[in-house]
Structures are given as structure tokens and as C-alpha cells.
Amino acid sequence: MATVQTTKKSVAVNPLKQSQPLGAALAFLGLKGMMPLFHGSQGCTAFAKVMLVRHYREAIPLSTTAMTEVSTILGGEDNVEQAILTLMEKSKPEIIGLCTTGLTETRGDDMQGILRSIRKRHPELFDVPIVFVSTPDFRGALQDGFAAAVESMVSELPQPGEIRLNQVNILASSAFTPGDVQEIKDIVQSFGLKPIVVPDLSASLDGHLDDSPGTVTAGGTTLAELREMGCSIFTLAVGESMRKAAEILEQRFNIPYEVFPHLTGLNAVDEFLQGLADISGAEVPETYRRQRRQLQDTILDTHFFFGRKRIALALEPDLLSGVAHCLQLMGCEIHTAVTTTRSPLLEALPLETVLIGDLADFEQQAVGADLLITNSHGAAISRRLHIPLYRMGFPIFDRLGNGQATKVGYRGTMQLLFDIGNLFLEEEESHAQQR
């Protein structure tokens, strides 16, 4: 059992975490015809948009209620109303995702009351779902905002209906890239099941040319699919942070669920495939049986380079847990682990302590490690400590292909082991040349 500690500093020196509104916006971007709307100042929205654009290198639809000093004092209802009406006129979204920010949360706007009064004045808005989520950026992190947005989606949008025996819900946490989500979908479909993925980043942020004008998301989970979630036979929650959303679906529609904390590593993928086989009644396809044997061979080929290596991790909890367990099974030692927010997964991590802190804490604790694993902000730390860096998490702005990167399933696990193993090989060659 790991002990979870929180940094005692009064300020974050080199922030690791991203804000809750950014996490909620990322979740909303996995819905088709969506326009995320930040209720706050223009700067809050601009910052989130820049982060998302740099990471995915795609056009990101994001809007703001543009609160000013005056509207903050007098109340933001007029700004919310005008922003929604402007979006309906110019962008014509199928869904609007409304997120609060630190500014409006501190003021204490009654958002549910504001939305009710706006709908009374504008009956034409009744046909457009407005999914509201409370995301104060002075508390929590990206993973919390992402999870809160998914919880709001499944609380408001699914409707009851006749059960479809081949349909399953997949709730994918913020730990998964669009490439990861696509791999998960492919695996589920290979068992003859129809997956409804929420949110489906693989259809919106995977990086593809599209003929749509780009004012709203062109791909993702459709509103019709969101309505049909209540007809599914089972819910697969991938990532511990999706547990509450799965519980909401169980309470509303009596849909059983299972939580898979991560899908990286031999045992984790085995359990996922066995779960799909139990749900579908089908055998595991030969494709994945062969991939499993390939992963076993990969583990044999690479474990010489992983044994006793000291790894320093700075990631969101869901991602941290999956990577830590996978690398420990490869013979690595988790030298240090820094994360952004609390999670039930942290106590179960295979190390003594986990610190909820920032990258300055990470730099102090990572001294003596053989590899750093964190986002692109760890590059400067890597140079100062002369320790190689494997980029993972959000944001990654100095590498290409973040939308397609995959670390889940047998194939994704193989790629992860090859990539990290090659870093160890390069480091060994570098040391040999210096001698």
C-alpha cells in the first residue's frame, strides 16, 4: 500500500496538472456536433484552446461567455444567454457543453437557475441539449474535469428503451488517446458487439482531413448514440475515474458494469478480453491470440533492458497506475511518482509513497532515476538531470502523432515496450561511447 502525500508548498512552482475546465472541454470534444462553452473570461478559454491545439495540432472548437470585470460583479446571466444564442445562430451545434471556471465558481453563479430562465425566454433552445458541468479550476485536475463532464453526459442524455443484447457502453477516461480509443473499439467490435464510446475521441481528434467547416466537432459520439446508451446490456468503464459515471448508468437503467483500471500489460488485456468473451459468448478472435503470443515474445526480448531500471513518473492518476503496474511487471523499480489529484488507485500503487505535487517536486525526487516519464514540460528537467525522457500524458507539444499514439491492448503494450526499451538501448550506447 502506497502512502499518498500532498506537497506543503503554498504555490505550484512548475505546474504538472491541467485545469478541470480543460479536462471537461476535452471530454466534450469527443461528441459530434459539440461546442464546448467556458463560462468565464476570454483568457481562460484562450489558454485551454492553445493547449489543445498544440497537443493535437487540429482545429479546436471552443467558445466563451467573455466575462469582464463589470459582468463578474453584476452577474453573468446575460453573458451566458448571449453566448448560447450566438452559438445557435453562427455554429448551429447539436449539443452545447457548458463549463464553469474559477472566476464564476468563486462568484457563485446559480448555473442551473440561469439555464432554466434562459430556456423559458427562448423555447427554441429546448431541442438543443445543454450539458452543464461544474469545473472550478482552483480544485482538482484535468482527470477530474473530464470525469465530471462524462458524469453530466450520462446523467442527462441517455434515455430508456428496449435492451439490445449486442450493444455495450464504453466509458473511456482521460488516460486514453484517440488512438487508444480506436484500438479499444476495434477489440470490442471483433467480438460481434456494438460499442457506444463516451467520449469517442477517436472520431474527432484522431487527425483526419474533413470537409466540414470546423465550427463544431465533425466526429465523435452522436446525440442519437448518447440517447441509446440506456438500451445497452453492459457498461465497460475503462479507467478508475469512470466508475461514478458507470454507477449513474446502473442506477438510472439497471445496466451492470465492470471497471478496468487500465488496458496496458499482459494481465490487464487478458482480463478485458475475457470480460468481452463473457458478455458476447464468443471466443477470443485468433488475431488477439496471435498478438498475445507476440507480446509474450516482446517481453522476453526486452526484459533484459528493463530489469532493475529506476523509473520516475509524473502523470495523471489513471495513466500513472497503468504505466507503473506495467513497468513493475517488466522488472523496473518505480523510483518516484508524482501526480495531480487524489484517486483510489494511488494507495494500490507498487511503491512506498505517491506525491500530489508539481514538476519542481518531481525534479527533486527524480535524481538518480534511469528514465523520466511525463509530458513535454519534463524536457527541461531531462536536460538538467541528464536523464532520458519518455513523453506521455498531456500536453505533448514537441512531438508529432499524439492523436494516433497507442499504448493499450497487446499491440499497444508491445509498442510501449519497444519505445522505452529503445531509449534504454540508446542510453547504454551513449555511455559506451563516452568511455
N, C-alpha and C positions, 0 to 999 in steps of 0.2 A: 504493500500500500504506500503510495507516494503522499508526502505532506505538501499541501498547497500553501504557498506563501505569497503575500502581496507586498510589492515594493513600498517602502516607507517614505519615498521622496514626495515632495509637495507638487512637483511638476514632472512631466514627461520630457526628458532631455532629447531623446531621439526616438520619436514615436514608432511603435510597431503596429499598433491597431489602427483600423479604419473605422469610420463612424457608423452608427446604426442606420441613418438615412441612406448612406451609400449602399449598405447591405440590402436594405429594403428595395432600393431602386434596381439593384442587380437582380433580385428575385422577380420584380415586376417586368423586367426586360425579357423574361422567359415566357411571357404571354403574348399572343398575337393581337395586333391592333391596339397595343397598350401605349399610354403616355404617362410616365411617372411625373408627379407634380409635387414639388417641395413647397411646403408652407413655411416660408422664411425669407431671408434676404437673398439677393441675387448672388452674393458671394458664396453662400452655402451650396447652391446648385452648380455654379461655375466650377468650384473645386471638385465636386463629385464627378461632373462631366469630364473634366480634364483627366482625372484618374482613370475613368473607364475607357476613354478614347486612347490614352497612352498604352493601356494594358491590352485592349482588344484590336486596336488600330481599325476601328469601324466607326461609322456614324452612329452616335448615341442620342436617341430622342429623350429629352429631359426638359421639364418646364418648371417655372417658379411663380409664386404669388407675389414676388418682388416687394417684400415688406420694407418700409422705410422707418425712420425714427418716429414720424408722426403716426403712421398706421400701427406701429407697435404699441404706442401709448393709448391710442383711441380704440384699438381693436381691429382684427384682421378680417372680419367677415366680408367686407366689401371687396377686399383683395382676392379672397378665395372665390367669391362669386364671379368676379370679372375674369379671373384666370380660367375658370371652368367654361364660362360662356365663350371666351376667346378660343379656347382649345376646340370646342364643339364647332365653332364657325370655320376655323382655319385648318385644323388637323383631322377632325372627324374621327376620333378614336372610338374603338369598340368598348374599351374599358379604360377607366382613369384610376391610377394608383396614387392616393393622397398620403404623403408622409409629413409628419411634423419634424421640426428641427429644434435645436436648443433654444433659439430665440422665442418661438411660440410656446414651447413647453414651459419655459420659465415664466412667461406671461400668464399661462394657464387658460388658453382659449378653449371653450367648450365646442370641440370639433363636431361631435355628433349632433349637438343642437344647431350648430351653424349649417350643417348639411341638410338637416330636416327643414329648416326655414328656407334654404335655397331651393329645395325641391318643391316646396309649396308655392313659391313665387314663379317657378319655371317647370310646369308639368311636363314639358318636352324632355326633361332630363330623366324621367322615370325609366326610360328604355335603356339608359346607359348606366351600367354598374359603376359606382364609385367606391372602390375598396380603400377604406381608411385604416392606417396603421400608426400607432404612437411610437415614434422613434427618437427619443431625446438623445442628442449626440454627446451629452455630458455624462452618459451612463452606457455601459455595455460596449459592444464592438460590432464589426461587420456581421459576424455569425449570428448575433442576437437580432439585429435588424432584419436579416434575411429570413430567419426562422419566424419572427413576428409577422412578416409580410405573408408567408405561406400560411400561417395560422389564420390570418384575416381572410385570405382567399377561400380556405376550406370551410370557414365559419359562415361565409356569406353566399358563395356562388353555387356549390353543388345542390342538386335537387333530388328528391326520392324518385324511384322508378322501379321497373321490373329488373330483377337481378340478372346480369349477363355472366354466364358461367366461365367465359374465356377472357373476361376483362379484369385487369388489375390496376390499382393506383400505385404509382411510384413517386414518393416524395424524396427529392434529391437535394441534399444540403449544399451549403456554400463551399464545401470542400471539393466539389466536383467541377471540373472544367466542361465546356461544351463537348470536347472530345470524349471525356469520361461518360457524360450522359448518353452520347450516341452509342458507345460500347455497351452500356447497361441496357439500352433499348434493344440493341441487336441480340443480346443474350436472351432477354425475356421473349422476344418475338420468335426465337429459334425453338421455343417450347410450345409454339402454337397459341400463345397468349397475346392479347391486345393490351399494350401498356398505355395508360394516360399518365404522362410525366408532368409533374408540377414542381418547380417551373421547368420548362423544356428549353434550356439554353442552347441545346444542340441545333435547334431550328432557327435561332435568331442571332446568336453570337459566334457561330462556328466559322465565319469568314467565307462568304459566298457572294457572287455578283447577283444583284436583284434588280428587277425592273420597276419596283415600287418607288414612289417619290421620297421615301425615307423620313416623313414627318412623324410616323408611328412605327412600332416594330412590325416587320414584314413577316416574321415567323414566330413560332412558339406554340404553346398550348392554346387552342381556340376556346372561345367562350362556350361553344357547344360542348366541347370535351369537358370543360370545367363543370358544366351543368350535369354531365353524365357520371361524374365521379361517385354519386350516391348509388349507382347501379352496379358498382364493381363487387367482385366476390372477395377480394382481399386487398390489403394495403401493405406495400413494402416500403418501409421508411429506411432510407439509406443515409446514415449519419445520425448520431445521437440527438442532435439538435432538432430533428424532425419528429421526435417522439410525441411531443404535445400535439402537433398537427394530426398525427395518426390517431391519437386518443380522441380528438374532436370528431373525426370521421366515424370512429367507433361509437361514440355517444350519440351522434346525430342519425346514423344509418345502420348501426349494429354490424359494421364491417370489421372482421378480425384483422389484426395487423401483426407484423413482426419487425423489429428494429435490427438492422445490420449496421454496426458502428462504422465499418469501412469495408472496402472491397479490394484491398491490396494485400497480396500474400496468398500462399497456397491454401492455408486453412480457411481464411475468410472467403475466398472464392468457392471453395468446396461447399461451405455451408450455404452460400447463396444459391448455387446450382441445385443442391439437394432440396432447398426450400421451393424452388421453381418446379422441380420434378414432383414434389408432394402436391403442389397446388394444381398442376396441369395433368398429372397422371402419366406424363410422358417420360421416356428415358432421356438421360443426358445425351445430346447430339454427339456424334463421333468427332465433329470439329473441335469441341471443347475437351473431349477425352485426349485427342492428339495434342492440343495446346497444353494440357496438364502435363503430359509427358515431356513436352518441350520445356516447360517451366522447371520441372524436376531436373532436367539436364542442365538448364541455365544455373540453377542453384549449385549443382555440383561443379560447374565450370568456374563460377565466380566466388564461391565461399572462401577460397584461399586469400582473396584480396580484401574481404570484409572482416575476417576474424580479428577480434581484439581492437578494431578501429574505434576511436572515440569520436562520437558524433554530437555536435551542438545544434539544437533545434530551436527555432523561433517561428512559430506558426499558430494559426487559429486552432482551438481545441480539437475539433473533429479531424482536421488534417494532421495535427500533431500526433494524435492517438494512432491513426492508421500507419503513419510512417515509422513511428517509434516501435510499434509491435513488429512490423515487417523487418526492420533492420536488426532488432534484437534477435529474431529468429535466424538471421544470417550470421550471427556471432558478433555483432557490433555491441559496443558499450555506449549507452546514452550519457554523454559527458555532462550535458546541461540541457534544460528545457525551459524556455520562456514562452508564455502565451499571453492572450489578450483579455480573456474573460473567464468566468467560472463555468465549469461543466462537470457533470457526474463522471465523465471519462477520466478526469485528471487524477483522481485518487487511485485508479486502477492501472496507471502507467508503470512500466517496469523500471522505476528509478526511485531515488530517495526523496527528492524534492522537485516541485514544479513552481516556477515563479511567475506570477502575473505581473508583468513589468514592461519595460521598453527595450529598445535596441542598445541603449547605453548599459543596462544591466546585462544584456546578452553579451556585449563585447567584453565586459569584465569577467564573466563566468566562462566564456569560450576559450580563454587562454589555455593552450595545451591540447586542444582538440585536433583531430586529423581532418575534419570536414565540417563546414558550416552549411546548414540548410535553412534558408529563409528567403524573403522576397528580394527584389533588386536593391533595396536600401541597405542590404548587407554587403554590397560590393566594396564600399569604402572600408568596412570593418575587415573584410577579407584581405584587402591590400595592406592595411595597417598591421594585422596579425600574421600575415604571410601564410594564411590557411585557405585552401581552395573552397569555393562556394558553389553549391548546387542550388539554383534558383527554383523556388517553389512558393506557392501562395499568391497573394495579391498585395501590391501590384508588381508585375514584371514588365518593365518598360525598356530594357536594354537587350532583349532577345525577341526573336520572331516566332510565330506559331503557337502563341498561348491558347488560342481557341481550339487548336487541334491536339494539343498535348494530352496524352492518356497515361494513367497510372493504375487503372482498375482492370479487373479480370486477369486471366492468365497472361494474355498478351501484354497488357499494360504493366503488369508486375515485371515481366521479362525486360521490357524497355527501361523501366526504372533501374533494375539491377545492372543492366548493361551501361546505362549512362553514368551511374555513380561508380561502378567498377572501373570504367574508363578514366574517370577523374583520379582514382587511386593509382591506376597504372601510370598516368601522366606524371603524377607527383613522384612516384618511385623513379621514373626515368629522369626527371629533373634533378633529383638528389644524386643519382648515379653520375650524371654529367658533371655536377658541381664537385664531386670527389676527384 
